[in-house]
């Protein structure tokens, strides 16, 4: 098993970098979407978020 781990190490490091980049991109998108929702709720007075505890 030891030789296999050594061969996979560069591939795993590359996969980690790819996943970190995807995570960063997703976090930026979430930040932008939250900003748009905040703007709509504040400026346009449009309720977008579901209120906690409301019944359907």
C-alpha positions as CSV (number, residue, x, y, z in Angstrom):
1,X,0.0,0.0,0.0
2,X,2.9,2.4,0.6
3,X,3.9,2.8,-3.0
4,X,0.4,3.5,-4.1
5,X,0.1,6.3,-1.6
6,X,3.2,8.0,-2.9
7,X,1.9,7.8,-6.5
8,X,-1.5,9.3,-5.5
9,X,-0.1,12.2,-3.5
10,X,0.3,14.7,-6.4
11,X,-3.1,13.7,-7.8
12,X,-4.7,14.2,-4.4
13,X,-3.0,17.6,-3.9
14,X,-4.2,18.7,-7.3
15,X,-7.8,17.5,-6.4
16,X,-7.6,19.4,-3.1
17,X,-6.6,22.6,-4.9
18,X,-9.4,22.1,-7.4
19,X,-12.0,21.6,-4.6
20,X,-10.7,24.7,-2.7
21,X,-11.1,26.8,-5.9
22,X,-14.6,25.5,-6.4
23,X,-15.4,26.2,-2.7
24,X,-14.1,29.8,-3.1
25,X,-16.2,30.3,-6.2
26,X,-19.3,29.0,-4.4
27,X,-18.7,31.2,-1.5
28,X,-18.4,34.3,-3.7
29,X,-21.7,33.3,-5.4
30,X,-23.5,32.9,-2.1
31,X,-22.2,36.3,-1.0
32,X,-23.5,37.9,-4.2
33,X,-26.9,36.3,-4.0
34,X,-27.3,37.3,-0.3
35,X,-26.4,40.9,-1.3
36,X,-29.1,40.8,-4.0
37,X,-31.7,39.5,-1.6
38,X,-30.8,42.1,1.0
39,X,-31.1,44.8,-1.7
40,X,-34.5,43.5,-2.8
41,X,-35.8,43.4,0.7
42,X,-34.5,46.8,1.6
43,X,-34.9,49.0,-1.5
44,X,-37.7,47.3,-3.3
45,X,-39.5,46.2,-0.1
46,X,-40.0,42.7,-1.5
47,X,-40.0,39.9,1.1
48,X,-37.8,37.2,-0.3
49,X,-36.6,35.1,2.7
50,X,-39.0,32.8,4.4
51,X,-39.7,33.9,8.0
52,X,-38.6,31.3,10.6
53,X,-41.5,29.6,12.3
54,X,-44.2,30.3,9.8
55,X,-46.6,27.6,8.9
56,X,-47.3,26.6,5.3
